[in-house]
């Protein structure tokens, strides 16, 4: 098994076949050790990066558009990464890194890349930075603090200068807030 044998495909959710959608759900459910369908159903307008080894889906990530804001600065069109998953026997072989590098290429026209994780090590190796400021979710009633989350960002060519210790907020959404 080597990284050169991994084929990558970028595909919008509405263009997935039923077989591809099922493969993604099975991979993510296995990786997260729970039924992933309720989460997948909340990712409106997703774009997927599929990694196949010998035609088998072994690694995956997706992004959705979210609008992040630092302090009171203008909203940033953000590619928010979700559902990063790799089948257990294919881990530690560079496959997830390959998917995340391809994803970074694909989102280069956004203002920012972001994700929420409990395991920042993989992403830090790929240039993602931990947001050090306080985190909030924007609602019609105001800001809700989310102090127990860990958000990482990826600076892109269109990213304006950012203070990584400033407050960062995202719009409220169904499912997981970050």
N, C-alpha and C positions, 0 to 999 in steps of 0.2 A: 504494500500500500504506500503510494507516494502522492504528494500534493499535485504533481503534474497529471495524475490520472483523474483528478477532480474536474468535472465539467460544471460550469456555473451558468445559470439562467436567471434573468430578471423578468418578472411577469406581474402584471396588474391582477388584483384579486378577481375582477370580473372576467378575466381571460383564462383563469384556471379551469382545467377540466375537473370533472367530479373525482376522477382518480387522483389527480394531483392534490386537490383539496383534502381528500381522505388521507393521502400519504402525509401531508403536513400535519393534520390533526393527530395522526398516530405517532409521528415523531415527537411533536410537542407534548402530547399526553404522556409519552414514555419519559421524556427528559424532565418534565416538571412533576411527574408522578401524581397526576390528577387529570380528570377530564378537561381538556383544553378548549372544548367547543364553546362554553360560555364566554371565555376570554376572546376567542377568535371572532365571535359574533359582535364584539364591541369595536373591532378595528375597521372602522368605516374608511373606504377608499384606499386600502392598503396596497403596497407594492412589495412583492416577495422576491427574495434572492434564494434560489434553490441550488444546493450543491449535491451533485450525484457522483457516486463512485460505482462504476460498472452498471449504470442505469438505475441504481438504487438510491433513493433520497437518503442522505446520511447527515446533512447539515442544512440549516435554514435560518433566515432572519427576515424581518419585514420592517417597513417603516410606514407611518401614517403622518399626515400633516397636522401639526399642532402649532399654536401661536404662543410662544414664550415671551416674557417681558422682564427686563431688568429694571427694577425701580419704576420710574415713570417714563422711561424711554419708549420709543415706538415699538410696537409688536414685531417680533422676529418670526418669519416663516421658517418653521423648524421641521426637519425630518426626524420624527421621534421613533426610535428603534424599539421593536418589541419582538418577542417570540424567538430569541436566539436559542437555537437548540442543535445539539449534535448527538447522534446515536452513541451509546456508551462505548462500544468497541471501536469507534472511529475517533474518539477524543485523544487529545495530546498528539495529534499528527499534523496540525496546522490547517485542518479543514475549516474550523470556525474562523480562524484568522483570515483565510482566503475569502470566505463569505463577507466578513466585515470590511476587508479591503475593497472588494467589489462594491459593496454598499456605499462606502465612502466616495468612490469614484462617481457612482450614480447620483448622489445627493449634492454634488459640488455646486449646483446652482441655487441651493437653499441659503438662507441667512445663517443657519446653525444646524448642527446635528446634536441630538440629545437622547439619553436613555436613563432608565432607573434600574439599578442593580444592587444586589447584595454582595457581588463578587467583582470588584473593579479591576482586578489584576490583568485579565485578558485585554480589557479595553485600554488600560493605561499603557500597555506595551504597544498599542496601535495609535497612540497619540491623543486619546481621550483624556480630558482633565476633570477632576472632581470639582463640582461647584461648592464653594466653601461658605457662601452666604446663606441666609435663611430662605426656606422654600415655602411657597404658598400656592393655593389653588384659588383662582378668581371665580366668584359666583355673583349673582345678581345682588346678593346681600353684603358683598364685600369679600375680603381675603380670609381664607381658612389656612392657618399655619399647618404645615406638614413636617414637623421636626424629625421624624423617624425615617425619612427617606434619604437615599443616596443617589443624587443625580450627577451624571457625567455629561460633558459637552464635547463636541468636536468642532474646532474652529475651521471654517471653510473660507474660500476666497472672498465671499460676500459678507463675512462676519465683521460687524463694526467693532471698534475697541470696546472691550467689556471689562468690568471690575468683577472678578470672580468671587468677591466677598459681598457684593451688593445683593439685595433681595431678588429672588427669581420666582416668577409665577407662571402658571399655565392655566388655560381655561379649564373649567370643570368638564368632566366627561363621565359617561356611564362606565361602570366597572372600576378598575383600579384607577385612582386619581392621577398618579404619576405612572 
